[in-house]
């Protein structure tokens, strides 16, 4: 099956490039802001173009060959953009490496080795950190030579044939990196970069008045190829105040959006959720004009991983009406272009939006084929279809539906199964916002493999039922009963504050913690209310115990004070001589304390038992909880009733025996049987399928 759309304004014979688009804006609107680092620190298009010209001339003077690859590694975003433009102006190709995380940057430079990079363009502080001992030439962006090497306004011609320089459509424009654990370099030609930009322009309809903010790191495709969305349409790119936008500190991005009046935001699923869903709540004063968060936005694009329909809906609830949210699916090989989905494309409401992730329809110039269940994506502008490794379904309404990833398939009983349907079903639980299922070795009996469900709570938004607690394993299995086959239902549950993600925003299964890993070894979970549960092993819940103790004392005093009201005369000690009266009074106090403890345990004890009895049937856990509560509760009413009952009142005596004594025996027997059984390991679940 195939999904496609006509190519946009691009043909094989053109010499147009994204660089020409930028240069036209620099020529026509030289005073317009191109880069914005602060309200009073703006770099106009004319100045940006002049700086890139000077650096391009310097690169040529250094001997950059036609199509030569220049790696760019600096945490200064203005220098980074200047470097990209300069390399293109000089007829070379660029690769952005991560200077903020030198280890990753060195891995990327090593991966570039077979492509024979000409030089590393970097800033002095990063030169040593990015050194791979490969002898790669380093050109410093802060070298004085780069500032004086060229006449202002000089721009080398990319299409000159006199020196043998390649034409743009035949040459390589950039080398982009996949966001995998081991970065893989992907060459991208001028034609693909231009066609991806053209498809984006037709889809998003950017204007020169737009101010864009890209939260991705510079080496990620969303930035390394996404800069064209801004500087080739006359817009302004808002830069971070330091090395990069910190997604773990979304207030920084929120502040920048408000201060710079950002109109177009480019982020990943976790980043936009933290920015919008976990952002400030709308106040009463905002109800007339709609929610306040990010109210300058008109468009938000989400790349790196797919969004589910409930997540898209929650984003729309928090943003002001009219904001477009585009869920973009693409490959590094296609410069991030591919397919796009937004909620208005839905032809009808969906019963369970938590289950469904739609990839939408292709960008202009792209085509999508589903062959053997696998999605194949044709690059914008044409070319061979590229297998994505993702599974998909072309629906009757023309939308492409995400159906999992081939590499995530889990071996089972001589075959394999796709965990995506199981994860989708888990997400329908009201207390779960995200879920991954993995097969983990050595956690069951005799070290066999077990299916583990990793879940995290939904962001704090009224559109999600964030008040619903995360389930225990038996609650989850009950929720999946009749929906998921028993043999592929997880038997272990690990609760995380958030699922790990790769640099590009994709969920990272390789970073999931093992069930046997102590909580103390997971710094990301420290201080979280889900920290203990993440390892499925419970330490004493100090806060709950303290609260139960305080409640016990309060209830005990109330019980002692109400004894003579409920049981008039039962505690009358006027006829009892000393010291026996004091001993009986202590007995009455003890009964009141036991009754208070029983009430407190009845209301708070189940969670304490449940946390320590993971792996046991929930019915048995509830029975033990009620039995222990009754063993404490029964003494106060029983003793007072016996004291007031006549010795020869046989009907009343029999009633009291069967009301109190027999249940006490049953409760004691339940507790004894429970304690006598072999304790279950928190990781040793019986397979009750």
URHULIN-V303314 format. One record per pair of residues at least 12 apart in sequence whose C-alpha atoms are under 6 Angstrom apart, sorted by the first residue. I is the first residue (numbers start at 1). J is the second residue. D is the distance in whole Angstrom. If there is no record, write none. Layout:
((I/J/D) (I/J/D))
//
This chain:
((1/369/6) (1/370/5) (2/368/5) (2/369/4) (3/367/6) (3/368/5) (4/367/4) (5/364/5) (5/365/6) (6/364/6) (6/365/5) (7/364/6) (7/365/4) (8/365/6) (17/194/6) (18/194/5) (21/232/5) (22/231/6) (22/232/5) (25/234/6) (26/45/5) (26/46/5) (30/45/5) (30/46/4) (31/44/5) (32/44/5) (32/45/6) (33/236/6) (34/236/4) (35/236/6) (35/237/5) (36/238/5) (36/239/6) (37/238/6) (37/239/5) (50/152/6) (50/153/5) (52/82/5) (52/85/6) (52/86/4) (53/154/6) (53/155/5) (54/150/5) (55/86/6) (55/146/5) (56/86/4) (56/89/6) (56/90/5) (57/150/6) (58/146/6) (58/149/6) (66/91/6) (66/92/6) (66/165/5) (67/91/6) (67/92/4) (67/93/6) (68/92/5) (68/93/6) (68/118/6) (69/92/6) (69/93/5) (69/94/6) (69/117/5) (69/118/5) (70/94/5) (70/117/6) (70/118/6) (70/119/5) (70/120/6) (71/94/6) (71/95/5) (71/96/6) (71/120/5) (71/121/6) (72/96/5) (72/97/6) (72/120/6) (72/121/5) (72/122/6) (73/97/5) (73/99/5) (73/122/5) (74/99/5) (74/122/5) (74/123/6) (75/99/6) (75/243/5) (89/156/6) (90/156/6) (91/158/5) (93/172/6) (93/173/5) (93/174/5) (94/174/5) (95/174/6) (95/175/5) (96/219/5) (97/219/5) (98/219/6) (102/129/6) (102/130/6) (106/130/5) (106/132/6) (119/136/6) (119/137/5) (119/138/6) (120/138/5) (120/139/6) (121/138/6) (121/139/5) (121/140/6) (122/140/5) (122/141/6) (123/140/5) (123/141/5) (168/190/6) (169/190/5) (169/191/5) (171/189/6) (172/188/6) (172/189/4) (173/188/6) (173/189/5) (173/190/5) (174/187/6) (174/188/5) (175/187/4) (175/188/6) (179/503/6) (179/504/5) (195/380/5) (195/381/5) (196/337/5) (196/380/6) (199/363/5) (199/364/5) (208/234/4) (208/235/4) (209/235/6) (210/235/5) (210/263/6) (211/235/6) (211/236/5) (211/237/6) (211/262/5) (211/263/5) (212/237/5) (212/238/6) (212/262/6) (212/264/5) (212/265/6) (213/238/5) (213/265/5) (214/266/5) (215/245/6) (215/267/5) (225/335/6) (247/271/6) (250/275/5) (261/296/5) (263/296/6) (263/297/4) (263/298/5) (264/297/6) (264/299/5) (264/300/6) (265/300/5) (266/300/6) (266/301/5) (267/302/5) (268/302/5) (268/303/5) (268/304/6) (268/505/5) (277/461/6) (278/460/6) (290/320/6) (291/320/6) (298/323/5) (299/323/5) (299/324/5) (299/325/6) (300/325/5) (301/325/6) (301/326/5) (301/327/6) (302/327/5) (302/328/6) (303/328/5) (304/504/5) (304/505/5) (304/506/5) (305/506/5) (307/357/6) (308/356/6) (308/357/4) (309/353/5) (309/356/6) (310/353/5) (310/354/5) (314/463/5) (326/341/6) (326/342/5) (327/340/6) (327/341/5) (328/340/4) (334/379/5) (338/362/6) (338/363/6) (339/360/6) (339/361/5) (339/362/4) (339/363/5) (340/359/6) (340/360/5) (340/361/6) (341/359/5) (341/360/4) (354/427/6) (354/428/6) (355/424/5) (357/402/6) (358/400/6) (358/401/4) (358/402/6) (359/400/5) (359/401/6) (360/399/5) (360/400/5) (361/399/6) (365/380/5) (365/381/5) (366/378/6) (366/379/6) (366/380/5) (373/391/5) (373/392/6) (374/390/6) (374/391/4) (375/388/6) (375/390/6) (375/391/6) (375/392/6) (376/388/6) (389/405/6) (389/406/6) (390/404/6) (390/405/4) (390/406/6) (391/403/5) (391/404/5) (391/405/5) (404/420/5) (423/435/5) (423/436/6) (430/465/6) (431/468/5) (431/469/5) (431/470/5) (432/456/6) (432/457/5) (432/458/6) (433/456/6) (433/457/5) (433/458/4) (434/455/6) (434/456/5) (435/454/6) (435/455/4) (436/453/6) (436/454/5) (437/452/6) (437/453/5) (438/451/6) (438/452/5) (439/451/5) (443/683/6) (444/684/5) (445/684/6) (451/490/5) (451/491/6) (452/490/5) (452/492/5) (452/493/6) (453/490/6) (453/493/5) (454/494/5) (454/495/6) (455/495/5) (456/495/6) (456/496/5) (456/497/5) (456/498/5) (473/493/5) (486/689/5) (494/534/5) (494/536/6) (495/533/6) (495/534/4) (496/534/5) (515/535/6) (519/535/6) (538/611/6) (548/600/6) (551/600/6) (552/596/5) (552/597/5) (552/600/6) (555/596/5) (556/592/5) (556/593/5) (556/596/4) (559/592/6) (560/592/6) (570/640/6) (591/635/6) (591/636/5) (594/632/5) (595/632/6) (595/633/4) (598/629/5) (598/632/5) (598/633/5) (602/629/6) (606/625/6) (614/682/6) (615/682/6) (615/685/5) (624/671/6) (627/667/4))
//
